[in-house]
Amino acid sequence: MACRCTKITKCKSDITKVTNARSALQTLKSNNGNLDTRLSELGGKMQEMATPDNMGSCVLSIKNLNKNSSSTIDSMINQCTSKITSLKSDLAQYEKEDKEHHKGLGN
């Protein structure tokens, strides 16, 4: 069994990077919620300015501006979480193998 020190270091680095990406996505999700609120407010104001002929289409257009982003962000957060779990499992295995390797060398 070979030394796993390099793989352990890389795996820890990857965990940190993916964790940071997930945190950034969670912030984006929060900001996206604020955007949805603002778009709803804009839709309300638009009703005051729109004519009866175009009011419905204006409000619908505003609501559709941010329609798919929430599900996309949630999906990306879930992918990051799955990757972190996988990397942590790999890390545990590498650490076990590395410990056995170094123990076998008498270190």
A tleap script that builds the chain and sets N, CA, C and O, in Angstrom:
source leaprc.protein.ff14SB
mol = sequence {
  NMET ALA CYS ARG CYS THR LYS ILE THR LYS
  CYS LYS SER ASP ILE THR LYS VAL THR ASN
  ALA ARG SER ALA LEU GLN THR LEU LYS SER
  ASN ASN GLY ASN LEU ASP THR ARG LEU SER
  GLU LEU GLY GLY LYS MET GLN GLU MET ALA
  THR PRO ASP ASN MET GLY SER CYS VAL LEU
  SER ILE LYS ASN LEU ASN LYS ASN SER SER
  SER THR ILE ASP SER MET ILE ASN GLN CYS
  THR SER LYS ILE THR SER LEU LYS SER ASP
  LEU ALA GLN TYR GLU LYS GLU ASP LYS GLU
  HIE HIE LYS GLY LEU GLY CASN
}
set mol.1.N position { 0.845 -1.168 0.000 }
set mol.1.CA position { 0.000 0.000 0.000 }
set mol.1.C position { 0.900 1.243 0.000 }
set mol.1.O position { 1.854 1.321 0.774 }
set mol.2.N position { 0.598 2.195 -0.853 }
set mol.2.CA position { 1.423 3.391 -1.011 }
set mol.2.C position { 1.010 4.496 -0.034 }
set mol.2.O position { -0.082 4.485 0.535 }
set mol.3.N position { 1.914 5.430 0.129 }
set mol.3.CA position { 1.654 6.612 0.952 }
set mol.3.C position { 0.528 7.429 0.309 }
set mol.3.O position { 0.493 7.597 -0.910 }
set mol.4.N position { -0.372 7.924 1.122 }
set mol.4.CA position { -1.519 8.696 0.626 }
set mol.4.C position { -1.453 10.162 1.050 }
set mol.4.O position { -2.451 10.874 0.944 }
set mol.5.N position { -0.309 10.621 1.523 }
set mol.5.CA position { -0.196 11.991 2.030 }
set mol.5.C position { -0.593 13.028 0.975 }
set mol.5.O position { -1.300 13.988 1.283 }
set mol.6.N position { -0.142 12.839 -0.257 }
set mol.6.CA position { -0.472 13.792 -1.321 }
set mol.6.C position { -1.967 13.785 -1.614 }
set mol.6.O position { -2.573 14.844 -1.778 }
set mol.7.N position { -2.560 12.608 -1.682 }
set mol.7.CA position { -3.998 12.519 -1.943 }
set mol.7.C position { -4.797 13.117 -0.786 }
set mol.7.O position { -5.834 13.743 -1.005 }
set mol.8.N position { -4.320 12.925 0.432 }
set mol.8.CA position { -4.988 13.505 1.604 }
set mol.8.C position { -4.981 15.028 1.503 }
set mol.8.O position { -6.004 15.673 1.732 }
set mol.9.N position { -3.842 15.594 1.165 }
set mol.9.CA position { -3.727 17.048 1.037 }
set mol.9.C position { -4.657 17.576 -0.053 }
set mol.9.O position { -5.360 18.566 0.148 }
set mol.10.N position { -4.656 16.912 -1.209 }
set mol.10.CA position { -5.521 17.334 -2.313 }
set mol.10.C position { -6.996 17.201 -1.945 }
set mol.10.O position { -7.804 18.069 -2.273 }
set mol.11.N position { -7.335 16.131 -1.276 }
set mol.11.CA position { -8.722 15.887 -0.892 }
set mol.11.C position { -9.196 16.967 0.091 }
set mol.11.O position { -10.303 17.488 -0.046 }
set mol.12.N position { -8.364 17.298 1.076 }
set mol.12.CA position { -8.715 18.357 2.026 }
set mol.12.C position { -8.889 19.693 1.313 }
set mol.12.O position { -9.795 20.462 1.636 }
set mol.13.N position { -8.024 19.964 0.348 }
set mol.13.CA position { -8.133 21.197 -0.436 }
set mol.13.C position { -9.445 21.222 -1.223 }
set mol.13.O position { -10.119 22.250 -1.278 }
set mol.14.N position { -9.803 20.095 -1.825 }
set mol.14.CA position { -11.048 20.011 -2.589 }
set mol.14.C position { -12.263 20.201 -1.677 }
set mol.14.O position { -13.222 20.874 -2.054 }
set mol.15.N position { -12.227 19.619 -0.496 }
set mol.15.CA position { -13.328 19.789 0.461 }
set mol.15.C position { -13.497 21.268 0.783 }
set mol.15.O position { -14.620 21.772 0.808 }
set mol.16.N position { -12.398 21.960 1.029 }
set mol.16.CA position { -12.459 23.395 1.341 }
set mol.16.C position { -13.044 24.175 0.171 }
set mol.16.O position { -13.902 25.036 0.367 }
set mol.17.N position { -12.586 23.882 -1.046 }
set mol.17.CA position { -13.072 24.599 -2.231 }
set mol.17.C position { -14.562 24.365 -2.453 }
set mol.17.O position { -15.299 25.314 -2.722 }
set mol.18.N position { -15.012 23.132 -2.348 }
set mol.18.CA position { -16.423 22.835 -2.585 }
set mol.18.C position { -17.279 23.411 -1.457 }
set mol.18.O position { -18.392 23.875 -1.704 }
set mol.19.N position { -16.778 23.385 -0.234 }
set mol.19.CA position { -17.499 23.992 0.886 }
set mol.19.C position { -17.652 25.496 0.662 }
set mol.19.O position { -18.718 26.056 0.918 }
set mol.20.N position { -16.602 26.143 0.189 }
set mol.20.CA position { -16.677 27.580 -0.113 }
set mol.20.C position { -17.670 27.854 -1.240 }
set mol.20.O position { -18.412 28.836 -1.193 }
set mol.21.N position { -17.685 26.997 -2.242 }
set mol.21.CA position { -18.638 27.153 -3.349 }
set mol.21.C position { -20.065 27.008 -2.838 }
set mol.21.O position { -20.948 27.775 -3.223 }
set mol.22.N position { -20.288 26.029 -1.976 }
set mol.22.CA position { -21.626 25.832 -1.413 }
set mol.22.C position { -22.047 27.039 -0.594 }
set mol.22.O position { -23.200 27.463 -0.671 }
set mol.23.N position { -21.134 27.601 0.188 }
set mol.23.CA position { -21.449 28.801 0.975 }
set mol.23.C position { -21.806 29.973 0.065 }
set mol.23.O position { -22.738 30.725 0.350 }
set mol.24.N position { -21.068 30.125 -1.022 }
set mol.24.CA position { -21.363 31.204 -1.970 }
set mol.24.C position { -22.739 31.001 -2.606 }
set mol.24.O position { -23.482 31.961 -2.808 }
set mol.25.N position { -23.072 29.754 -2.919 }
set mol.25.CA position { -24.387 29.462 -3.491 }
set mol.25.C position { -25.508 29.715 -2.489 }
set mol.25.O position { -26.587 30.173 -2.865 }
set mol.26.N position { -25.255 29.418 -1.213 }
set mol.26.CA position { -26.267 29.682 -0.192 }
set mol.26.C position { -26.498 31.188 -0.043 }
set mol.26.O position { -27.627 31.627 0.175 }
set mol.27.N position { -25.435 31.971 -0.161 }
set mol.27.CA position { -25.576 33.428 -0.138 }
set mol.27.C position { -26.360 33.886 -1.367 }
set mol.27.O position { -27.238 34.743 -1.271 }
set mol.28.N position { -26.034 33.308 -2.518 }
set mol.28.CA position { -26.747 33.633 -3.745 }
set mol.28.C position { -28.232 33.298 -3.616 }
set mol.28.O position { -29.089 34.044 -4.090 }
set mol.29.N position { -28.526 32.177 -2.974 }
set mol.29.CA position { -29.923 31.778 -2.765 }
set mol.29.C position { -30.650 32.825 -1.936 }
set mol.29.O position { -31.787 33.185 -2.242 }
set mol.30.N position { -30.003 33.310 -0.897 }
set mol.30.CA position { -30.598 34.344 -0.056 }
set mol.30.C position { -30.828 35.628 -0.856 }
set mol.30.O position { -31.891 36.244 -0.776 }
set mol.31.N position { -29.814 36.014 -1.626 }
set mol.31.CA position { -29.946 37.208 -2.457 }
set mol.31.C position { -31.035 37.029 -3.507 }
set mol.31.O position { -31.741 37.977 -3.850 }
set mol.32.N position { -31.165 35.816 -4.010 }
set mol.32.CA position { -32.191 35.520 -4.997 }
set mol.32.C position { -33.588 35.683 -4.386 }
set mol.32.O position { -34.515 36.140 -5.054 }
set mol.33.N position { -33.726 35.308 -3.119 }
set mol.33.CA position { -35.000 35.513 -2.420 }
set mol.33.C position { -35.333 36.992 -2.335 }
set mol.33.O position { -36.484 37.392 -2.509 }
set mol.34.N position { -34.309 37.806 -2.063 }
set mol.34.CA position { -34.518 39.253 -2.020 }
set mol.34.C position { -34.932 39.775 -3.394 }
set mol.34.O position { -35.783 40.659 -3.497 }
set mol.35.N position { -34.331 39.228 -4.445 }
set mol.35.CA position { -34.683 39.620 -5.805 }
set mol.35.C position { -36.136 39.269 -6.096 }
set mol.35.O position { -36.860 40.068 -6.689 }
set mol.36.N position { -36.565 38.091 -5.688 }
set mol.36.CA position { -37.965 37.703 -5.889 }
set mol.36.C position { -38.909 38.686 -5.209 }
set mol.36.O position { -39.935 39.066 -5.773 }
set mol.37.N position { -38.556 39.093 -3.994 }
set mol.37.CA position { -39.369 40.063 -3.260 }
set mol.37.C position { -39.437 41.383 -4.011 }
set mol.37.O position { -40.511 41.967 -4.157 }
set mol.38.N position { -38.301 41.848 -4.483 }
set mol.38.CA position { -38.251 43.115 -5.223 }
set mol.38.C position { -39.038 43.031 -6.532 }
set mol.38.O position { -39.714 43.983 -6.920 }
set mol.39.N position { -38.943 41.892 -7.203 }
set mol.39.CA position { -39.699 41.726 -8.444 }
set mol.39.C position { -41.202 41.720 -8.172 }
set mol.39.O position { -41.980 42.254 -8.962 }
set mol.40.N position { -41.607 41.121 -7.061 }
set mol.40.CA position { -43.027 41.143 -6.692 }
set mol.40.C position { -43.482 42.569 -6.405 }
set mol.40.O position { -44.569 42.981 -6.809 }
set mol.41.N position { -42.630 43.318 -5.697 }
set mol.41.CA position { -42.957 44.727 -5.430 }
set mol.41.C position { -43.073 45.508 -6.732 }
set mol.41.O position { -43.964 46.343 -6.888 }
set mol.42.N position { -42.166 45.231 -7.662 }
set mol.42.CA position { -42.207 45.889 -8.963 }
set mol.42.C position { -43.496 45.528 -9.698 }
set mol.42.O position { -44.113 46.376 -10.343 }
set mol.43.N position { -43.888 44.274 -9.595 }
set mol.43.CA position { -45.145 43.856 -10.211 }
set mol.43.C position { -46.329 44.617 -9.640 }
set mol.43.O position { -47.243 44.997 -10.372 }
set mol.44.N position { -46.311 44.840 -8.328 }
set mol.44.CA position { -47.379 45.614 -7.692 }
set mol.44.C position { -47.395 47.051 -8.181 }
set mol.44.O position { -48.456 47.603 -8.473 }
set mol.45.N position { -46.224 47.651 -8.270 }
set mol.45.CA position { -46.137 49.027 -8.768 }
set mol.45.C position { -46.532 49.104 -10.233 }
set mol.45.O position { -47.124 50.089 -10.674 }
set mol.46.N position { -46.204 48.070 -10.979 }
set mol.46.CA position { -46.527 48.042 -12.397 }
set mol.46.C position { -48.037 48.066 -12.595 }
set mol.46.O position { -48.534 48.646 -13.561 }
set mol.47.N position { -48.759 47.436 -11.683 }
set mol.47.CA position { -50.216 47.431 -11.792 }
set mol.47.C position { -50.770 48.844 -11.709 }
set mol.47.O position { -51.790 49.152 -12.326 }
set mol.48.N position { -50.097 49.706 -10.944 }
set mol.48.CA position { -50.535 51.093 -10.835 }
set mol.48.C position { -50.286 51.864 -12.129 }
set mol.48.O position { -51.008 52.813 -12.434 }
set mol.49.N position { -49.266 51.460 -12.894 }
set mol.49.CA position { -48.875 52.197 -14.088 }
set mol.49.C position { -49.392 51.571 -15.376 }
set mol.49.O position { -49.452 52.235 -16.411 }
set mol.50.N position { -49.756 50.324 -15.320 }
set mol.50.CA position { -50.157 49.627 -16.541 }
set mol.50.C position { -51.613 49.926 -16.887 }
set mol.50.O position { -52.408 50.326 -16.036 }
set mol.51.N position { -51.921 49.728 -18.109 }
set mol.51.CA position { -53.308 49.864 -18.556 }
set mol.51.C position { -54.002 48.519 -18.390 }
set mol.51.O position { -53.329 47.495 -18.273 }
set mol.52.N position { -55.314 48.497 -18.376 }
set mol.52.CA position { -56.009 47.208 -18.264 }
set mol.52.C position { -55.636 46.232 -19.385 }
set mol.52.O position { -55.719 45.016 -19.208 }
set mol.53.N position { -55.234 46.759 -20.519 }
set mol.53.CA position { -54.890 45.890 -21.653 }
set mol.53.C position { -53.577 45.147 -21.465 }
set mol.53.O position { -53.442 44.015 -21.930 }
set mol.54.N position { -52.596 45.763 -20.786 }
set mol.54.CA position { -51.275 45.128 -20.688 }
set mol.54.C position { -50.862 44.749 -19.268 }
set mol.54.O position { -49.762 44.238 -19.061 }
set mol.55.N position { -51.726 44.993 -18.298 }
set mol.55.CA position { -51.373 44.754 -16.900 }
set mol.55.C position { -50.992 43.299 -16.633 }
set mol.55.O position { -49.956 43.042 -16.019 }
set mol.56.N position { -51.791 42.363 -17.072 }
set mol.56.CA position { -51.520 40.951 -16.809 }
set mol.56.C position { -50.211 40.485 -17.424 }
set mol.56.O position { -49.442 39.765 -16.786 }
set mol.57.N position { -49.957 40.889 -18.650 }
set mol.57.CA position { -48.723 40.450 -19.301 }
set mol.57.C position { -47.505 41.108 -18.671 }
set mol.57.O position { -46.441 40.492 -18.618 }
set mol.58.N position { -47.629 42.345 -18.189 }
set mol.58.CA position { -46.498 43.018 -17.528 }
set mol.58.C position { -46.127 42.301 -16.233 }
set mol.58.O position { -44.954 42.016 -15.989 }
set mol.59.N position { -47.122 42.012 -15.412 }
set mol.59.CA position { -46.869 41.338 -14.134 }
set mol.59.C position { -46.292 39.950 -14.376 }
set mol.59.O position { -45.359 39.544 -13.681 }
set mol.60.N position { -46.825 39.215 -15.344 }
set mol.60.CA position { -46.319 37.883 -15.661 }
set mol.60.C position { -44.878 37.950 -16.161 }
set mol.60.O position { -44.059 37.110 -15.790 }
set mol.61.N position { -44.567 38.907 -16.973 }
set mol.61.CA position { -43.195 39.079 -17.482 }
set mol.61.C position { -42.226 39.337 -16.342 }
set mol.61.O position { -41.125 38.788 -16.327 }
set mol.62.N position { -42.619 40.154 -15.404 }
set mol.62.CA position { -41.749 40.462 -14.262 }
set mol.62.C position { -41.529 39.212 -13.414 }
set mol.62.O position { -40.400 38.933 -13.010 }
set mol.63.N position { -42.584 38.461 -13.143 }
set mol.63.CA position { -42.452 37.238 -12.333 }
set mol.63.C position { -41.558 36.209 -13.018 }
set mol.63.O position { -40.844 35.470 -12.340 }
set mol.64.N position { -41.584 36.148 -14.329 }
set mol.64.CA position { -40.800 35.156 -15.068 }
set mol.64.C position { -39.322 35.517 -15.168 }
set mol.64.O position { -38.520 34.681 -15.584 }
set mol.65.N position { -38.943 36.731 -14.801 }
set mol.65.CA position { -37.546 37.143 -14.891 }
set mol.65.C position { -36.621 36.256 -14.065 }
set mol.65.O position { -35.472 36.033 -14.448 }
set mol.66.N position { -37.103 35.758 -12.955 }
set mol.66.CA position { -36.259 35.013 -12.024 }
set mol.66.C position { -36.813 33.610 -11.775 }
set mol.66.O position { -36.551 33.006 -10.735 }
set mol.67.N position { -37.571 33.105 -12.728 }
set mol.67.CA position { -38.344 31.877 -12.545 }
set mol.67.C position { -37.503 30.637 -12.247 }
set mol.67.O position { -37.819 29.910 -11.305 }
set mol.68.N position { -36.471 30.375 -12.993 }
set mol.68.CA position { -35.743 29.105 -12.874 }
set mol.68.C position { -34.538 29.163 -11.949 }
set mol.68.O position { -33.959 28.124 -11.633 }
set mol.69.N position { -34.153 30.337 -11.514 }
set mol.69.CA position { -32.903 30.442 -10.765 }
set mol.69.C position { -32.949 29.729 -9.415 }
set mol.69.O position { -31.946 29.144 -9.006 }
set mol.70.N position { -34.074 29.761 -8.718 }
set mol.70.CA position { -34.150 29.112 -7.398 }
set mol.70.C position { -33.891 27.618 -7.483 }
set mol.70.O position { -33.119 27.074 -6.693 }
set mol.71.N position { -34.529 26.954 -8.433 }
set mol.71.CA position { -34.339 25.502 -8.542 }
set mol.71.C position { -32.921 25.176 -9.006 }
set mol.71.O position { -32.351 24.168 -8.588 }
set mol.72.N position { -32.348 26.016 -9.864 }
set mol.72.CA position { -30.978 25.797 -10.322 }
set mol.72.C position { -29.998 25.939 -9.167 }
set mol.72.O position { -29.097 25.116 -9.005 }
set mol.73.N position { -30.172 26.978 -8.372 }
set mol.73.CA position { -29.292 27.202 -7.220 }
set mol.73.C position { -29.421 26.050 -6.227 }
set mol.73.O position { -28.414 25.540 -5.738 }
set mol.74.N position { -30.648 25.638 -5.926 }
set mol.74.CA position { -30.858 24.511 -5.005 }
set mol.74.C position { -30.168 23.246 -5.515 }
set mol.74.O position { -29.553 22.510 -4.743 }
set mol.75.N position { -30.275 23.004 -6.814 }
set mol.75.CA position { -29.628 21.834 -7.405 }
set mol.75.C position { -28.108 21.906 -7.242 }
set mol.75.O position { -27.465 20.909 -6.915 }
set mol.76.N position { -27.551 23.073 -7.468 }
set mol.76.CA position { -26.101 23.242 -7.332 }
set mol.76.C position { -25.659 23.059 -5.881 }
set mol.76.O position { -24.609 22.468 -5.626 }
set mol.77.N position { -26.443 23.558 -4.933 }
set mol.77.CA position { -26.126 23.369 -3.510 }
set mol.77.C position { -26.145 21.879 -3.177 }
set mol.77.O position { -25.262 21.391 -2.472 }
set mol.78.N position { -27.138 21.159 -3.675 }
set mol.78.CA position { -27.227 19.715 -3.424 }
set mol.78.C position { -26.050 18.969 -4.040 }
set mol.78.O position { -25.533 18.025 -3.443 }
set mol.79.N position { -25.625 19.385 -5.227 }
set mol.79.CA position { -24.463 18.759 -5.862 }
set mol.79.C position { -23.203 18.992 -5.024 }
set mol.79.O position { -22.389 18.084 -4.854 }
set mol.80.N position { -23.050 20.198 -4.509 }
set mol.80.CA position { -21.891 20.497 -3.652 }
set mol.80.C position { -21.925 19.645 -2.392 }
set mol.80.O position { -20.904 19.091 -1.984 }
set mol.81.N position { -23.096 19.540 -1.778 }
set mol.81.CA position { -23.232 18.749 -0.558 }
set mol.81.C position { -22.883 17.287 -0.818 }
set mol.81.O position { -22.195 16.660 -0.013 }
set mol.82.N position { -23.353 16.743 -1.937 }
set mol.82.CA position { -23.026 15.354 -2.295 }
set mol.82.C position { -21.532 15.175 -2.525 }
set mol.82.O position { -20.945 14.179 -2.101 }
set mol.83.N position { -20.922 16.146 -3.198 }
set mol.83.CA position { -19.484 16.064 -3.473 }
set mol.83.C position { -18.686 16.128 -2.176 }
set mol.83.O position { -17.708 15.398 -2.016 }
set mol.84.N position { -19.088 16.988 -1.257 }
set mol.84.CA position { -18.400 17.090 0.036 }
set mol.84.C position { -18.479 15.757 0.777 }
set mol.84.O position { -17.488 15.298 1.344 }
set mol.85.N position { -19.656 15.139 0.771 }
set mol.85.CA position { -19.830 13.837 1.430 }
set mol.85.C position { -18.916 12.792 0.802 }
set mol.85.O position { -18.271 12.016 1.506 }
set mol.86.N position { -18.866 12.778 -0.523 }
set mol.86.CA position { -18.009 11.832 -1.236 }
set mol.86.C position { -16.529 12.074 -0.925 }
set mol.86.O position { -15.775 11.131 -0.685 }
set mol.87.N position { -16.124 13.343 -0.931 }
set mol.87.CA position { -14.729 13.675 -0.638 }
set mol.87.C position { -14.350 13.308 0.790 }
set mol.87.O position { -13.239 12.839 1.038 }
set mol.88.N position { -15.261 13.517 1.724 }
set mol.88.CA position { -14.976 13.157 3.121 }
set mol.88.C position { -14.820 11.644 3.266 }
set mol.88.O position { -13.991 11.176 4.046 }
set mol.89.N position { -15.611 10.885 2.521 }
set mol.89.CA position { -15.487 9.431 2.532 }
set mol.89.C position { -14.133 9.017 1.950 }
set mol.89.O position { -13.445 8.160 2.506 }
set mol.90.N position { -13.760 9.634 0.825 }
set mol.90.CA position { -12.451 9.355 0.220 }
set mol.90.C position { -11.323 9.700 1.194 }
set mol.90.O position { -10.362 8.946 1.343 }
set mol.91.N position { -11.457 10.849 1.852 }
set mol.91.CA position { -10.434 11.298 2.795 }
set mol.91.C position { -10.255 10.295 3.930 }
set mol.91.O position { -9.130 9.970 4.309 }
set mol.92.N position { -11.363 9.811 4.467 }
set mol.92.CA position { -11.278 8.825 5.554 }
set mol.92.C position { -10.545 7.567 5.090 }
set mol.92.O position { -9.731 7.007 5.825 }
set mol.93.N position { -10.839 7.132 3.875 }
set mol.93.CA position { -10.175 5.939 3.332 }
set mol.93.C position { -8.681 6.200 3.124 }
set mol.93.O position { -7.847 5.361 3.464 }
set mol.94.N position { -8.348 7.379 2.558 }
set mol.94.CA position { -6.935 7.721 2.344 }
set mol.94.C position { -6.175 7.789 3.669 }
set mol.94.O position { -5.044 7.316 3.772 }
set mol.95.N position { -6.804 8.377 4.664 }
set mol.95.CA position { -6.136 8.488 5.977 }
set mol.95.C position { -5.911 7.112 6.589 }
set mol.95.O position { -4.872 6.863 7.200 }
set mol.96.N position { -6.891 6.213 6.424 }
set mol.96.CA position { -6.740 4.849 6.943 }
set mol.96.C position { -5.593 4.135 6.234 }
set mol.96.O position { -4.748 3.513 6.878 }
set mol.97.N position { -5.568 4.229 4.895 }
set mol.97.CA position { -4.516 3.574 4.124 }
set mol.97.C position { -3.146 4.175 4.435 }
set mol.97.O position { -2.152 3.454 4.523 }
set mol.98.N position { -3.099 5.476 4.596 }
set mol.98.CA position { -1.837 6.155 4.872 }
set mol.98.C position { -1.293 5.751 6.248 }
set mol.98.O position { -0.093 5.542 6.424 }
set mol.99.N position { -2.195 5.649 7.197 }
set mol.99.CA position { -1.783 5.231 8.554 }
set mol.99.C position { -1.210 3.820 8.509 }
set mol.99.O position { -0.186 3.545 9.133 }
set mol.100.N position { -1.865 2.927 7.776 }
set mol.100.CA position { -1.368 1.553 7.652 }
set mol.100.C position { -0.023 1.523 6.936 }
set mol.100.O position { 0.867 0.754 7.300 }
set mol.101.N position { 0.119 2.361 5.920 }
set mol.101.CA position { 1.369 2.411 5.168 }
set mol.101.C position { 2.512 2.857 6.079 }
set mol.101.O position { 3.555 2.206 6.133 }
set mol.102.N position { 2.318 3.950 6.784 }
set mol.102.CA position { 3.383 4.466 7.637 }
set mol.102.C position { 3.651 3.566 8.847 }
set mol.102.O position { 4.779 3.476 9.330 }
set mol.103.N position { 2.613 2.912 9.319 }
set mol.103.CA position { 2.794 1.947 10.413 }
set mol.103.C position { 3.647 0.784 9.939 }
set mol.103.O position { 4.502 0.288 10.672 }
set mol.104.N position { 3.408 0.352 8.705 }
set mol.104.CA position { 4.171 -0.759 8.129 }
set mol.104.C position { 5.644 -0.399 7.916 }
set mol.104.O position { 6.497 -1.285 7.873 }
set mol.105.N position { 5.941 0.881 7.783 }
set mol.105.CA position { 7.331 1.318 7.618 }
set mol.105.C position { 8.034 1.490 8.955 }
set mol.105.O position { 9.241 1.720 9.021 }
set mol.106.N position { 7.244 1.372 10.018 }
set mol.106.CA position { 7.823 1.531 11.349 }
set mol.106.C position { 7.901 2.984 11.774 }
set mol.106.O position { 8.632 3.309 12.710 }
set mol.107.N position { 7.152 3.886 11.100 }
set mol.107.CA position { 7.149 5.326 11.434 }
set mol.107.C position { 6.002 5.672 12.330 }
set mol.107.O position { 5.843 6.832 12.710 }
savepdb mol mol.pdb
quit
